[in-house]
Amino acid sequence: METIDLIVVGAGHAAVEASLAGARSGLRTLLITLDKTRIGHMSCNPAVGGVGKGQAVREVDALGGQMALLTDAAGLQFKMLNRGKGPAVWSPRAQCDRRLYREGATKTVLAQTGLTVLEDEVTAVRESGGRVTGVNARRSGFIPARTVVVSSGTFMNGLLHRGMTSTPGGRMDEPPSVGLSDSLRALGFEVGRLKTGTPPRLDGSTIDYSKCIPAPGDDPPIPMSHFTRSLPQRMLSCWLTRTTERTHDLIRRNLDRSPLYTGIIRSTGPRYCPSIEDKVVKFAHHASHHVFIEPEGYETTEVYPNGISTSLPEDVQESLVRSIPGMENARFVRYGYAVEYDFCPPTQLKPTLETQAVQGLYFAGQINGTTGYEEAAAQGLVAGVNAVLSLKGEPPFVLRRDEAYIGVMIDDLVTKGTSVAGGPDEPYRLMTSRAEWRLHLRWDNADLRLMDHGRRIGLLPPETHDRFCSYRARVAEAVRAALPADAESNYLSVFPTGPVPRSGGGSEPAWSDENISRQAAIELQYWGYMKRQRRDISKFLRLENRRIPDTFDYDSLSSLLTEARQKLKKVRPVSIGQAARIPGVNPSDIAVLLVHLERGRRAGEATSRG
C-alpha cells in the first residue's frame, strides 16, 4: 500500500481540524473513523464557545481553521458573555443546530481535495526505530504513514455508566475503540483514566415555558468567525429554570444507586462542569442550581437541559427532571449517562503536540485529558500543522502564552499535565483565569494577534491576508491618531512597527468600517493597562527565549533537587521559562540551570574561537 503523508485517527473536532490542515497544506491525508456519518458530531451540548473557549475558537479561525465557520452556518443563538464587564473579558458563545453542524463538517471534510475518509477501527500505532510507520486497522490491516495524529475522543476503552449498569461504548449507541490503549502502552506511554457525562435529552414540546425565564441571544448577533459578514438565519431563544429542594432531596436519597458514589466510577470528572449529583453533595449550601433549556435544532423539538448532567438510574432521572419547574410533564428522548475513557497524560508531549517517545506521532483532543469541542479543535489544528511542517522540514508552530489562549492551554498541558495541585488527574478546561495576560488575549483581537501566523503556516490565502493587512493598518492609524504625540513609541501592541501594506487583492474588504471603529476604541480603552502588561510580557520573553537543548543531561547536575531532576527529565522543557512553570521545580533549581547553560554557552564560544 502507498504510504500516506498524514493519518488522522477519529472524526471529532480535533480530527476535523487536523485533517483539513494536512490536506489544505498539500499532504495526502487519510481520516479513519468508525462511522463517517458522525464527522464533527456534537456528543454533548451542541454549543461552541464560552468564557475562554470562545477566545480559542476565534484564534482557530484567525489561523485558518474551520470551527467558527461551521458554527456560524449552524448557529441558532449567539450570545456575548460577560457583557456586564469590560470588553477584555467578553466571550462569544453560540448554540448550534446539532444536525446542521455535523452535516457541515461532513460536507467540508468529504469535499476537501487530498483528504480521504476510511471507515475502520484503528487498533494499534506502529513504529520503528523511534519513528511512527503507520497504523493497524481492524479490516484494512497495516496502513503505512509518515505522520499520525491520534484524536480518539472518549472512545479508547470507553465505558458508559447509568445507575448500576455499565456497558462498553465511546458514546451512546456507538462501540468503543479496543486495543489502541494497549498499543500505546506497549510503545511506552503512560495511560490514565478520566470521566465525563451528559444530561438526559427532553422533548421541548412537553415543557411548560410559562414557568421558565426566557434567555434570548444578542440582537443583532455577532458571528463567531472573522470571515462571516451576516447571520441571516432565524434565532431561537433558550430558557432558564432551577432545581428545587425536592430535586436535591431526591438525589441525596438515591446516592446509593449512583455509580459516582458507590465506587463503580473511579476516575475523576470535570471540576468545572460537574454532574448534578456532585453539585448537590459538594455545594450543599446552595438551595438550587441553574438549568438552561437549550434547543438542539430547528427541525427537532429535542432540548438539552444544561446543568443536570447525571448518571443516576433511569427512574431517578425521571423523578429528578419532573421536580424542576416547567418540566413536570417532560417526556424523555434519551437518558443521561457518564462515560469513562482512557487518556495519555500530556506531559509526554512536546509543545508541538508531537509525542516525546515516537517521532511523527501526535496526540490531540481528549486523549490529552482536555474536555470540550473548542480545546479539541485548537489542538487538532496545532497537531495537523506541525505534522505538515515536520514533513516539509520547516520550523515548528508553537504559540506562546502571551500570543494566544491556545498557547496557554498547550503550555499548561505539556508542562503541568492535568492534575490539580498534585491531586488526581481531571479533565482540563480552558478558562480566562489560566492566562496571565487576559487584557491582551481578547476575543476581539484574535485576528490582529494571529493572522500573520495563519498566513505563515499556509492556511490563510494571500488575498485574505492582504485584506487583513489593510484592516490592521486602518485600525493602527485610528489608534495612533487618538494617542498623545509622545505615546506612540510606547505603543508596542499587535501592530507592526514598520509600514503596513495596503490591500492589493480580493474584492470586498472582510472587515467593515464598524469593525475598525470598534477595534480602535477597545485598543484605546486598554492602552494604559497594556503598557504595563507589555513590560511583564518582555520579562516573560527573556526567560522564554533562553532555550534548553533537547539533549541536556539533567543527571549531570548534582546540585538539582531530586524531585526537580525527575520532573525536568519527564517534561523535557524547551526553555527556562517553561522549566520554571513545572510544579516541583523551584527558583533555586532554575538558578542552577541558568548557571550551567551559561557555562555551556561560554564553552561553545571558546571552542568556536579556537
N, C-alpha and C positions, 0 to 999 in steps of 0.2 A: 504493500500500500504506500502511496505517495506521502511523504512527511508533511504534516500540517504545520504552518507557522505558529498558530495560537489555538489551543483548545480551551474553551471555557466550560466548566462543569456547573450546571444549574441553569435556571431560566428566570430567576428573580431579578430584583432591581440592580444588584451588583453585576449579575451576569449580563443584563441588557447593556449597561454602560461599558463594561469591559469588552464585550464582543463588538459593539459598534465602534469603539475607539480603535480596536485592532483592524477591523475591516476598512474603516474610513482612512486609515493610515497605510493601506495597501497590503496588509498581511492576509494570507489565506487563513481564514478563521472558521473554526467549527464550534458551534454551541451544542452541547449534549445535554438533553433533558429527558425526563421520564415521559412528559406529555407536552407537546408543542402547542397545544391549545391553552396552556396555562402560563405562557410567557408574560411576565410583568404582572402576574396575579397578585392582588392585594389580599393577603391571607387574613389580616386583622382589619382595623378600621380603614375604610377607603378614603384616607385623608393624607395630604402631603404638607409638610411644613410644621410650624410651631416655633416656640422660643428656642433659638439656637439652630434648630433643624431647618427653619425657613431660610436662614442665612446661608446654610450649607447648600441648599437647593439652588439658591441664586448663584452661588460660587460654581457649582457644577455647570450651570447654564452659561456663565461667563467663560468657562473653559471649553465650551463646545459640546457639553453633554446633552442628554435627551429628556431628563425627568421633568424639568419645568415646562417644556413644550407639550409633553404628554398631559401634564396637569392642566394646563390652560385649555386644551382641547376637550378634556373630560370633566372639568370643574363645574360644580353646580352651586357652590357658595365660596366666596373669597372674603377673607377677613384679616385685617391687620391687627395683630395682638399688641397689647401694651400701649395703645394709643393715648392712655391717660398719662403716660410718661413722655420723656423726650424722644425724638426720632432715633436716637442712637440705640435704643433698646426695642424699637418696633420689630415685630417678627411676622412675616406673611405666613398664612395658612390657608389651605383650600380643601374643601370637602369635594370628593370626586364621585362620578358615576363609575362604580366598580367595573362594569362590563365595558364601558367606553374606554377606560384606561387600559384594560387588558387587551382589547381589540386594537387600540392604537399602538401599543408596544409590540404586539404580534405582527401587525402590518409593517411597522418600521423595520423590525428585525428581518422578516422574510423578504422584504424588498431591497435590503441592503446588498449592494454588489460586493462580492468577495466573502460573504457570510453564508454559511450553510448550517442548517439545523438538522440534528440527528436525534431521533427518539431511541434512547437506550439508557442503561444504567451503568455509570462508571463504578467499578468495584475496586480499582487499585490505581495508584500512581506508580509509574515505572521510572527508574533512574539507573545511571551507570556512571561510575567514577565521580559521583557527587553532582551530576547534572541530569535534569529531567530528560527522559527519552520518549515519553508518551503516557498513555493510559490504557488500562484493560477495561473493556466494556462487556457486559454480560452476553449480548448477542453478537456484537461485531468483533470481539476479540481484541487483540493489541492494535492500537491506533498510534502510530509514531507522531511525535510533535516536538518542535523546537522550544516552545514555552507552553505552560499550562497555568490557568487561573482556576482555583477551586473556590466556588461560591455556592456552597451546598445548603445554605439556609438552615432550617431546623430539621433537615432530613437525615443527617447522619445518626443512625440508630435511634431515630425518633420514636418516642413512646407517648401515647395520648392517655390522659387520665380524666375520668369523670366518676366521682364517687369512689367506690371500691373497685371499679373496673378499669383495667389498663389494657390497651391494645396497641400493637405496633403501628406507627404512622408518622409521616412527616408533617402532615396536617390532615384535617378531617377528610375521609374518603380517599386518601392518597397514601400509597405504601412508603415506607422509609427507605433510605439508602443503606444497604447492609454490606459490610465488607470494606468500605472506604476508610473507616476509622482504624481498622486493624492494619490496613496497608500503611497508613500514616504512622502508626506506632512502630511498625516494622522498619520504617525509614528513620526512626529515632525521635519522632515528635512526641511531645507530651500532649495527652488528650484529656480534657476535663468534661464536666457535665454542667449544663445550665437548664433553666426552665423559663418558659413564658406562658401566657394564657390569653384567652379571648372570652368575651361575654356571649350570652345567647343572642340570636337574631330574632326579631319580633316582626309581626305583621303590623305595619304602621296604621293600617285602616281600622285596627281594633283598639287603638289608643285614644283616650279622651283628652284631646289637646286643650280643652277648656280648663283643665286642671294644671296645665303646664304654662311656662313663661316662654313667649317667642324669643328666639335668638337668631335674628336675621344677620345676613352678611353686610358688607360695606356697599354703599350706593353712592358713586359708581365703584365697581370692584377694580382692584389693581391687579393686573396679571402677574403671574409668578415669573414668567420669562422676560428677559430684556428685549426679546425679539417679537413679542406679541403686542400688536397695536390696539386690539379691542377684544372684548369678550361679549359677543352678541347673544349668547345662549341665555335662556331663562334661568334666573337664580331661584333657588329654593331656600326655605327657612329651616333652621334647626330649632330644637325646643329644649327647655330646661325643666327638670323636676328634681326631687331629692328623695333619698332613702328616709325611712322613719324609724322610730324606736322599735316598732313591731318588726321591721326588717332586721334590725340588729339583734333583737332577742331571738328571732328565728335562726339566725346564723350561729349565735352562741350556743343554742340548744342542739345544733347539729354538727358541731366541730368534730365529734367522734366519728362522723361519716365523711370527713374531708380528707382527701389524700395529702393535703398540706400539713394537717395537724395530727395525722396518725402515723407519719413516718414513711408512707408509701412514696411520696416525692421527697427526695433527699437533697436535691440541688437547690440553688438559690435563684429566685426570680428577680425581675427588675425592680429596684428600690423605688424608682420614680413613677412607676406605673403598676402599683400593687393590686392584687386581687381584692375583691370586696371583703373576703374573709380576713385578710391581713389588715385592711383598713379598720374593721370593727374591733379586732383584737389589739392592734398596736396603737390605735388612736381612740381608745375607749372614751375619752373625754368629749369627743365630738358627737352631738346628738343626731347628726345627719351628714350625708355626703352628696355632692352634686352628681346628677345623672344627666348627661346630654343625649338627647334623642336625635340621631343623625341619619338622614336619608342615604340609602345606598345606590340610588339611581333614579333616572327619570321614568323608566318603564317598569319599575317594581315598587311594591308597597313595603318591601323589606327595609327595616331600620336597624341601626347599630346603637344600642344603649351604652354609650361610653361612660365608664365609671363602675360597672358591675361585672368586671371580668371574674370568672368563677370556675371552679372545678368540682363544686358540690353535686350531689346526685340530682337526677332529673326532677324528682318530686319536690326536692327542696328548692331547686331553681324556680319551679313554677310558683311555689308559695312566696318565695323571695320577691319575684317580679311583681306579683299581684298585691304585694304590700306597699307598693310605691304609687303615689298619687298619679292618676291618669292611666295606669297600667293594670287596673283591677281586672279587666277583661281581655288582656292582651293574649293573642294567640302566638304560640311558638313556631318559628320556622326552623330553628336549629338550636340545640342546647350548647352552652358554653363548655369549654374544656381547657385543660392545661397540657402542655407538651414539654417533655424533657428531651434533650438532644446533646450530641457530642460537639465540642468545640476545641480549638487548639489555642492555648494561651498565647497572646500576640507578642509577648516578649521574645518569641522565637523568630520574629521577622525583622527585616531591615526597614528603614524609613520609606523605602520604595515599595513595601509590602511583598518583596521577594523573601522567601524563607532563607534563614541563615544556613540550614543544613543541606538544601538542594538548590543548586543554581538553576534559574529558569522556571522555578515553581513559585507561584504567588497565591496568597490567600486573600479573599475579600468578602466582607459581609459578616453574617452571624457566625461563621466558622471562627472569626476573630473575637467573638464574645460581645459583639455590639447588638443593639436592638434598634429596630426602626428602618423604614424604607430609605430614609434620607442618608443615614450613616452608611448603609449598604451601597447606595448609588455612588456616593463620593469615593468610597474605597474601590469600587469596581472601576471607575474611571481612572483612578491613580494606578491601580494594578495593570489595567489594559495599556495605558500609555507607557508605563515603564517596561512592559513586555516588548512593546514596539521599539522603544529607544534602545533596549539592550540588544535586540537583533540587528539594529542599524548601527550599533557601535557608537551611539551618541550619549552625552551625559544624561544621568537620570533626572527624573522630575520629582523634586521634593519641595513641598511648600513649608515654609517656616511658621512658627506660632504667631509671628507678627504679620503674616501675609494673609492668613485665611483660617476660618474655623476648621476647614479640612486639615490644615497643618496642625492645629491644636489637637484635634481628635487623634490623628495618626501618631503624633509625638506622645500623647498620653498612652496610647495602646502599646507602642513598641518600647516605651521607656518604663512605664509603671504597671502595665498589664491591666487586668480587670478587677483585681482585689481592691478593697477599700480599707485603708489604714491597717494593712496587714491581715485583714479578715478574709472570709471566703470569697471566691470569685463570684461576681454578679454581672448581669448584662450591662454593658456600658451605654450610657445615653449622653448625647451631645447636648450641652446646656451653655447658656451665655456665661454662667459663673465660672466655667472652666477656662475662660480666656482672660489673660492679663490685660489685653488692650481692646476692650469691648468698644470703646469710643471710636476706634479705628476700624474694627471689623464689623461694619454695619451692613444691613440688608441693602441699603440704597447705593453703596459704592462698590459692590462686588465687581461690577464691570470695570471701574477705574483701577481696582486692585489687580484684576486677574486676566483681562482680555489680551494683554500682551503675552502672557503665558499661553493662553489658548491659541494664539497665532503661532507661537514658537513651537508648540507640540503638534501643530498641524491640524487641529480640529476646528479652527475658525477660518473660513475662506478669506482671501486677501481683500475682496471688495467689502466684506463685513467689517474687517479690521480697519479699512480706510474710513468707513463711515463713523466708526467708533472714535478714531483719532480726531476727526473733525468735531465730534461732540465734545470730547475731552478738552480740546483746545478752547472751545467756546465757554465751557464751564470755568476753565482756568482763567480766561480773560475776565469773566464776570467776577470771580473771587478776587483777583488781584486788583481790579479796578475799585473794589469796595474797601480794600485794606489800607491802612495808613502807609504813607510813602516809604517809611523806614522799616516796614514789616515784611516786605517780600523776601528779604534774604533769609528770614527765619521760616519761610513757608515751604517746608520740605515735606509735602504730603504725597498723595498718589499721582501727582502730576509731574511729568518730565521737567527737568530744569532748563533744557535747551529748546530750540524751535520745534514745534509740533506740526507735522504735515497736515494739510487740509485734505478733505476727501477728494480723491481723483477718480473714483469708480462708483458703481452702483447707481440706482435710480433715486428712490426716495430715501431720506435720512431715516435711520431706525430709531432715532431719538428726537423727540419734539422740543419745541421751544419751552413748553411747560416742564418737561424733564430737566432742561438746562436750568431754568429758574429755580425749580425745587432743589436741585442738587447744589447749586451755588449757595442757596440760603442755608442748607444744612451744613455745608462746609464752613460758612462764616459763623454759624451759631456755635460750632465747636472748635473754632480756630484757636482760642486761648488755651483750652484744655489739651488740644492736640500738640501744642508746643511742648507741654510738659511730657506728654506720652512719647513724643518723638525723642526726647532726651533719654527716657527709660529704654526705648527700643534700641537706641545707639549703644547703650551699655550692654544690653542683651546680645547684640550682634557681635560685640567684641569677644564674648565667650563662645558664641555660636560659630564664629569664624576660626577659632582655634581647633583645627582638625586633629583627630587621633587616628593614626594609621590602623588599617584593618588588621595588621599583623602584630599590633602592640602586645608585648608579653607582660601581663599583669602579675604573673607569678614572680617576675624578677624584682618586684617592688616589695621588699620585706617590710618596709615601714607602713604599708597599707594595712588597715584593719582587715581581719579575715572576712567579715561579712561584706565589706566593701569590695574586696577582691572577688568574692564569689558572685556578687551582683554585677560587677563590671564585666566579668568573663561571660556571664549569661546574656546580658543585653548587648554587649559589644558596641558601646556608644560611638557615634561618628564624630562627636565634638565634645569639648569641655562643657559647653552649655548643656548638652544632653546628659552627660555624666553627672552634672550637678543636680539634675532633676530625678535621678534614680533613688527611690526610697532605700535608706540604709547607707547611702554614700554621703559622708559628712564634709563640711568645708575643709577640715584638715586633710581629708583624702584628696580633695581637689587640689589643695596646695602641693601635695606630694606629686600628683600627676603633672602639674604645671612645671615644677622644677625639673622633672625627668624629661618632659617634652622639650623644654628649653635647652637642656644639656644635649639632647639628641639633635636639635636644630643647629647648635653651635658646632657640634662634632661633624655634622654633614657639611656645613660651610667650610670648615677647616680642611676636610677631605677634598672638597671640590677645588679649593685654592691650591692644595698641594699637587 
